[in-house]
Amino acid sequence: MKAKNKYFSPIKREEITEEIKGRKESPSPHLALGKVVAMGDARQARDFYCPGGTPVFAAQKGKVAFILPQDNMFGQDCRVILEHPKGEYTTYSPFKRGTIPLKVGDMVKKGDLIGNVDNPKRDAINSHLRFFAFKLSSPQPWKDYETLEVDFEK
């Protein structure tokens, strides 16, 4: 399904060293405690590889719906989820915990700074932002959702 809102790239084009887009035919189920869990997929997700610390901007106006800590093998990062018009959401991760200048309920405009790409000196080559737009299929955005195809505005 295609996004109804118009979005712009959350990373400035000149900062991106590589962009990888998920494939429609191969969903990426989430892992939790070593098991695949029934969650949404990331078929339309984009990974923007860029230097750690690169600024990340809101791709569309909206409201900060969630700021979620996420544990991974390297420690704790954060994910920001914005709620947009037309029932769409966007998610951005990973951010280093404590570096997001927003709180839940804040309103953002398209282009507002929402944080910086995490670079914990663990893997500078693979620093990246994972971004995707989605619609909910349950009230929990980290559980059931459908990713949306986004064509970024220039």
FISE-110756 format. One line per 2 residues: number of its first residue (from 0); their letters; for each residue z, x, y of N, C-alpha, C. Coordinates in nm, 3 decimals, m for minus. Layout:
! FISE-110756
NUM = a = Z/X/Y/Z/X/Y/Z/X/Y ~ ...
END
This chain:
! FISE-110756
0 = mk = 0.000/0.084/m0.117/0.000/0.000/0.000/0.000/0.090/0.124 ~ m0.073/0.048/0.223/m0.086/0.125/0.347/0.020/0.083/0.449
2 = ak = 0.071/0.178/0.524/0.168/0.151/0.630/0.103/0.067/0.739 ~ 0.180/m0.027/0.794/0.130/m0.110/0.904/0.153/m0.044/1.039
4 = nk = 0.261/0.032/1.051/0.289/0.105/1.174/0.202/0.228/1.185 ~ 0.186/0.274/1.307/0.115/0.400/1.332/0.221/0.509/1.343
6 = yf = 0.205/0.617/1.269/0.300/0.727/1.269/0.231/0.855/1.314 ~ 0.311/0.944/1.370/0.256/1.075/1.400/0.334/1.178/1.321
8 = sp = 0.277/1.295/1.305/0.338/1.398/1.221/0.478/1.433/1.271 ~ 0.576/1.439/1.181/0.711/1.474/1.222/0.730/1.623/1.251
10 = ik = 0.630/1.701/1.217/0.630/1.847/1.243/0.506/1.876/1.326 ~ 0.520/1.958/1.428/0.402/1.997/1.507/0.303/2.070/1.415
12 = re = 0.177/2.033/1.428/0.072/2.088/1.340/0.070/2.240/1.337 ~ 0.095/2.303/1.450/0.089/2.450/1.454/0.204/2.515/1.376
14 = ei = 0.307/2.440/1.344/0.421/2.493/1.267/0.400/2.482/1.116 ~ 0.305/2.400/1.074/0.285/2.373/0.931/0.201/2.483/0.868
16 = te = 0.255/2.545/0.762/0.181/2.649/0.690/0.106/2.591/0.571 ~ 0.156/2.480/0.518/0.090/2.411/0.407/0.142/2.268/0.404
18 = ei = 0.055/2.176/0.364/0.094/2.036/0.352/0.052/1.988/0.214 ~ 0.147/1.932/0.140/0.117/1.881/0.007/0.149/1.733/0.005
20 = kg = 0.050/1.654/m0.035/0.066/1.510/m0.041/0.080/1.469/m0.187 ~ 0.174/1.377/m0.213/0.190/1.324/m0.348/0.063/1.256/m0.394
22 = rk = 0.052/1.242/m0.525/m0.067/1.178/m0.582/m0.033/1.036/m0.624 ~ m0.122/0.942/m0.595/m0.100/0.802/m0.627/m0.079/0.779/m0.776
24 = es = m0.149/0.856/m0.858/m0.143/0.829/m1.001/m0.024/0.893/m1.071 ~ 0.056/0.972/m1.001/0.167/1.038/m1.070/0.297/1.021/m0.994
26 = ps = 0.372/0.915/m1.027/0.500/0.895/m0.960/0.596/1.009/m0.988 ~ 0.686/1.033/m0.895/0.788/1.137/m0.910/0.924/1.072/m0.923
28 = ph = 0.968/1.038/m1.045/1.099/0.975/m1.058/1.209/1.072/m1.017 ~ 1.318/1.018/m0.972/1.430/1.100/m0.928/1.518/1.140/m1.045
30 = la = 1.583/1.254/m1.033/1.678/1.299/m1.133/1.819/1.286/m1.080 ~ 1.908/1.240/m1.162/2.050/1.233/m1.125/2.130/1.271/m1.248
32 = lg = 2.214/1.370/m1.232/2.296/1.419/m1.342/2.211/1.453/m1.463 ~ 2.094/1.511/m1.439/2.008/1.556/m1.547/1.929/1.447/m1.617
34 = kv = 1.939/1.322/m1.569/1.866/1.212/m1.632/1.773/1.147/m1.530 ~ 1.660/1.100/m1.578/1.570/1.024/m1.491/1.635/0.888/m1.469
36 = va = 1.646/0.847/m1.345/1.707/0.718/m1.314/1.602/0.624/m1.257 ~ 1.625/0.496/m1.270/1.530/0.396/m1.222/1.539/0.387/m1.071
38 = mg = 1.453/0.457/m1.004/1.452/0.458/m0.858/1.308/0.449/m0.811 ~ 1.292/0.445/m0.682/1.158/0.445/m0.626/1.088/0.576/m0.655
40 = da = 0.961/0.581/m0.624/0.886/0.703/m0.648/0.845/0.764/m0.515 ~ 0.788/0.881/m0.522/0.748/0.951/m0.400/0.598/0.982/m0.404
42 = rq = 0.519/0.887/m0.455/0.376/0.912/m0.470/0.307/0.940/m0.338 ~ 0.356/0.883/m0.230/0.292/0.904/m0.099/0.370/1.003/m0.013
44 = ar = 0.468/1.070/m0.072/0.548/1.167/0.005/0.460/1.284/0.048 ~ 0.502/1.345/0.159/0.435/1.466/0.205/0.541/1.574/0.221
46 = df = 0.507/1.692/0.174/0.591/1.810/0.196/0.519/1.896/0.299 ~ 0.587/1.915/0.412/0.535/1.999/0.520/0.607/2.133/0.512
48 = yc = 0.539/2.237/0.464/0.597/2.370/0.457/0.588/2.433/0.594 ~ 0.700/2.490/0.638/0.711/2.544/0.773/0.833/2.636/0.777
50 = pg = 0.846/2.716/0.881/0.964/2.803/0.890/1.094/2.723/0.898 ~ 1.199/2.776/0.839/1.330/2.714/0.852/1.368/2.705/0.999
52 = gt = 1.433/2.597/1.035/1.473/2.576/1.174/1.369/2.504/1.257 ~ 1.251/2.477/1.199/1.146/2.406/1.272/1.196/2.268/1.315
54 = pv = 1.174/2.230/1.441/1.216/2.097/1.487/1.141/1.986/1.413 ~ 1.213/1.877/1.387/1.158/1.759/1.321/1.172/1.642/1.419
56 = fa = 1.064/1.566/1.435/1.061/1.459/1.533/1.042/1.323/1.465 ~ 1.095/1.219/1.528/1.077/1.083/1.477/0.928/1.050/1.481
58 = aq = 0.876/1.003/1.369/0.734/0.974/1.358/0.697/0.838/1.416 ~ 0.799/0.759/1.451/0.780/0.625/1.507/0.913/0.582/1.568
60 = kg = 0.909/0.493/1.665/1.034/0.444/1.723/1.112/0.367/1.616 ~ 1.244/0.368/1.631/1.325/0.295/1.534/1.474/0.319/1.553
62 = kv = 1.548/0.283/1.449/1.693/0.294/1.451/1.736/0.380/1.333 ~ 1.836/0.464/1.355/1.891/0.545/1.246/1.965/0.450/1.152
64 = af = 1.910/0.433/1.032/1.968/0.341/0.934/2.070/0.411/0.846 ~ 2.041/0.534/0.806/2.130/0.609/0.717/2.120/0.758/0.746
66 = il = 2.229/0.827/0.730/2.230/0.973/0.721/2.306/1.001/0.593 ~ 2.233/1.051/0.493/2.291/1.065/0.360/2.308/1.211/0.323
68 = pq = 2.426/1.249/0.277/2.438/1.383/0.219/2.368/1.382/0.084 ~ 2.309/1.492/0.048/2.248/1.502/m0.084/2.284/1.637/m0.143
70 = dn = 2.342/1.632/m0.259/2.377/1.755/m0.330/2.254/1.806/m0.403 ~ 2.236/1.936/m0.398/2.131/1.997/m0.478/2.184/2.129/m0.532
72 = mf = 2.103/2.201/m0.601/2.152/2.323/m0.666/2.198/2.429/m0.565 ~ 2.161/2.413/m0.438/2.197/2.512/m0.338/2.315/2.470/m0.250
74 = gq = 2.365/2.351/m0.266/2.474/2.304/m0.182/2.444/2.165/m0.130 ~ 2.487/2.136/m0.008/2.464/2.004/0.048/2.368/2.010/0.166
76 = dc = 2.271/1.923/0.162/2.179/1.902/0.272/2.196/1.758/0.317 ~ 2.116/1.717/0.414/2.122/1.577/0.459/1.983/1.518/0.464
78 = rv = 1.979/1.387/0.450/1.856/1.309/0.462/1.879/1.207/0.572 ~ 1.778/1.189/0.657/1.783/1.089/0.762/1.682/0.980/0.727
80 = il = 1.726/0.854/0.736/1.638/0.741/0.713/1.635/0.656/0.839 ~ 1.514/0.635/0.891/1.494/0.554/1.011/1.433/0.420/0.973
82 = eh = 1.479/0.314/1.040/1.424/0.181/1.022/1.329/0.153/1.137 ~ 1.208/0.106/1.105/1.103/0.086/1.205/1.060/m0.061/1.209
84 = pk = 0.978/m0.096/1.308/0.923/m0.232/1.311/0.844/m0.261/1.184 ~ 0.820/m0.389/1.160/0.738/m0.438/1.048/0.802/m0.410/0.912
86 = ge = 0.935/m0.392/0.909/1.005/m0.374/0.782/0.980/m0.242/0.712 ~ 0.936/m0.142/0.788/0.909/m0.010/0.728/1.021/0.088/0.762
88 = yt = 1.036/0.187/0.677/1.135/0.293/0.693/1.065/0.427/0.674 ~ 1.125/0.533/0.729/1.081/0.669/0.699/1.202/0.750/0.659
90 = ty = 1.178/0.847/0.573/1.285/0.937/0.532/1.242/1.080/0.558 ~ 1.339/1.161/0.597/1.317/1.301/0.634/1.426/1.384/0.567
92 = sp = 1.388/1.490/0.496/1.488/1.579/0.436/1.420/1.709/0.395 ~ 1.495/1.817/0.377/1.639/1.832/0.399/1.670/1.891/0.536
94 = fk = 1.782/1.847/0.589/1.839/1.906/0.710/1.969/1.974/0.669 ~ 2.002/2.081/0.733/2.132/2.144/0.706/2.240/2.050/0.759
96 = rg = 2.340/2.030/0.677/2.449/1.939/0.713/2.513/1.983/0.845 ~ 2.537/1.887/0.932/2.600/1.916/1.060/2.504/1.952/1.172
98 = ti = 2.373/1.951/1.145/2.277/1.990/1.249/2.197/1.872/1.303 ~ 2.228/1.751/1.262/2.154/1.633/1.306/2.224/1.576/1.431
100 = pl = 2.152/1.567/1.544/2.215/1.522/1.669/2.224/1.369/1.681 ~ 2.220/1.298/1.572/2.218/1.152/1.572/2.333/1.096/1.489
102 = kv = 2.356/0.966/1.508/2.450/0.896/1.422/2.388/0.762/1.384 ~ 2.437/0.703/1.277/2.385/0.575/1.232/2.395/0.474/1.347
104 = gd = 2.288/0.399/1.367/2.282/0.299/1.474/2.210/0.347/1.599 ~ 2.194/0.479/1.616/2.123/0.531/1.733/1.977/0.484/1.731
106 = mv = 1.924/0.457/1.848/1.783/0.423/1.863/1.707/0.551/1.898 ~ 1.589/0.567/1.839/1.504/0.682/1.869/1.367/0.634/1.912
108 = kk = 1.303/0.715/1.994/1.165/0.689/2.034/1.076/0.782/1.952 ~ 0.950/0.743/1.939/0.855/0.831/1.872/0.856/0.966/1.943
110 = gd = 0.875/1.073/1.868/0.877/1.207/1.926/1.015/1.261/1.957 ~ 1.120/1.179/1.944/1.257/1.229/1.966/1.296/1.327/1.855
112 = li = 1.370/1.429/1.892/1.421/1.527/1.796/1.523/1.460/1.705 ~ 1.506/1.476/1.574/1.606/1.423/1.482/1.676/1.532/1.402
114 = gn = 1.632/1.655/1.415/1.699/1.765/1.346/1.605/1.883/1.329 ~ 1.648/1.979/1.248/1.568/2.097/1.219/1.563/2.119/1.068
116 = vd = 1.447/2.166/1.022/1.429/2.192/0.879/1.533/2.292/0.833 ~ 1.593/2.262/0.720/1.695/2.350/0.663/1.634/2.482/0.618
118 = np = 1.699/2.591/0.649/1.663/2.723/0.596/1.792/2.800/0.573 ~ 1.853/2.779/0.460/1.981/2.842/0.433/1.969/2.985/0.382
120 = kr = 1.861/3.052/0.418/1.838/3.192/0.378/1.827/3.207/0.227 ~ 1.808/3.097/0.158/1.798/3.105/0.013/1.653/3.116/m0.034
122 = da = 1.560/3.064/0.047/1.421/3.063/0.004/1.332/3.036/0.125 ~ 1.319/3.134/0.211/1.243/3.115/0.335/1.098/3.077/0.310
124 = in = 1.040/3.118/0.198/0.901/3.087/0.168/0.883/2.938/0.144 ~ 0.983/2.874/0.086/0.969/2.734/0.049/1.039/2.637/0.144
126 = sh = 1.071/2.680/0.264/1.129/2.587/0.361/1.028/2.478/0.389 ~ 1.074/2.354/0.384/0.982/2.243/0.406/1.058/2.117/0.444
128 = lr = 0.982/2.023/0.498/1.033/1.889/0.525/0.963/1.794/0.430 ~ 1.041/1.712/0.360/0.983/1.604/0.279/0.990/1.479/0.365
130 = ff = 0.876/1.413/0.379/0.864/1.294/0.462/0.790/1.186/0.385 ~ 0.836/1.063/0.396/0.755/0.951/0.351/0.799/0.823/0.418
132 = af = 0.703/0.730/0.426/0.728/0.595/0.477/0.739/0.505/0.355 ~ 0.822/0.399/0.368/0.840/0.310/0.253/0.885/0.171/0.296
134 = kl = 0.872/0.078/0.202/0.925/m0.058/0.215/1.028/m0.074/0.105 ~ 1.135/m0.146/0.136/1.242/m0.167/0.038/1.206/m0.276/m0.062
136 = ss = 1.252/m0.257/m0.184/1.244/m0.363/m0.283/1.384/m0.400/m0.331 ~ 1.486/m0.342/m0.266/1.627/m0.377/m0.287/1.700/m0.337/m0.159
138 = pq = 1.825/m0.377/m0.141/1.894/m0.340/m0.016/1.939/m0.194/m0.008 ~ 1.912/m0.113/m0.108/1.955/0.027/m0.108/1.833/0.119/m0.100
140 = pw = 1.810/0.185/0.015/1.688/0.264/0.033/1.679/0.386/m0.058 ~ 1.787/0.427/m0.120/1.781/0.542/m0.208/1.763/0.496/m0.353
142 = kd = 1.746/0.366/m0.374/1.736/0.314/m0.509/1.598/0.259/m0.543 ~ 1.555/0.154/m0.478/1.427/0.090/m0.512/1.341/0.073/m0.388
144 = ye = 1.225/0.137/m0.388/1.135/0.130/m0.274/0.993/0.157/m0.319 ~ 0.900/0.120/m0.233/0.759/0.151/m0.256/0.712/0.239/m0.142
146 = tl = 0.661/0.357/m0.176/0.612/0.445/m0.072/0.480/0.390/m0.016 ~ 0.457/0.423/0.111/0.340/0.371/0.181/0.245/0.485/0.218
148 = ev = 0.117/0.458/0.212/0.017/0.554/0.253/0.015/0.560/0.407 ~ 0.024/0.680/0.462/0.028/0.701/0.606/m0.090/0.788/0.648
150 = df = m0.163/0.741/0.746/m0.263/0.824/0.814/m0.204/0.858/0.949 ~ m0.174/0.984/0.973/m0.108/1.024/1.096/m0.201/1.017/1.216
152 = ek = m0.145/0.969/1.330/m0.218/0.969/1.455/m0.236/1.113/1.501 ~ m0.340/1.134/1.575/m0.364/1.268/1.630/m0.281/1.288/1.754
END
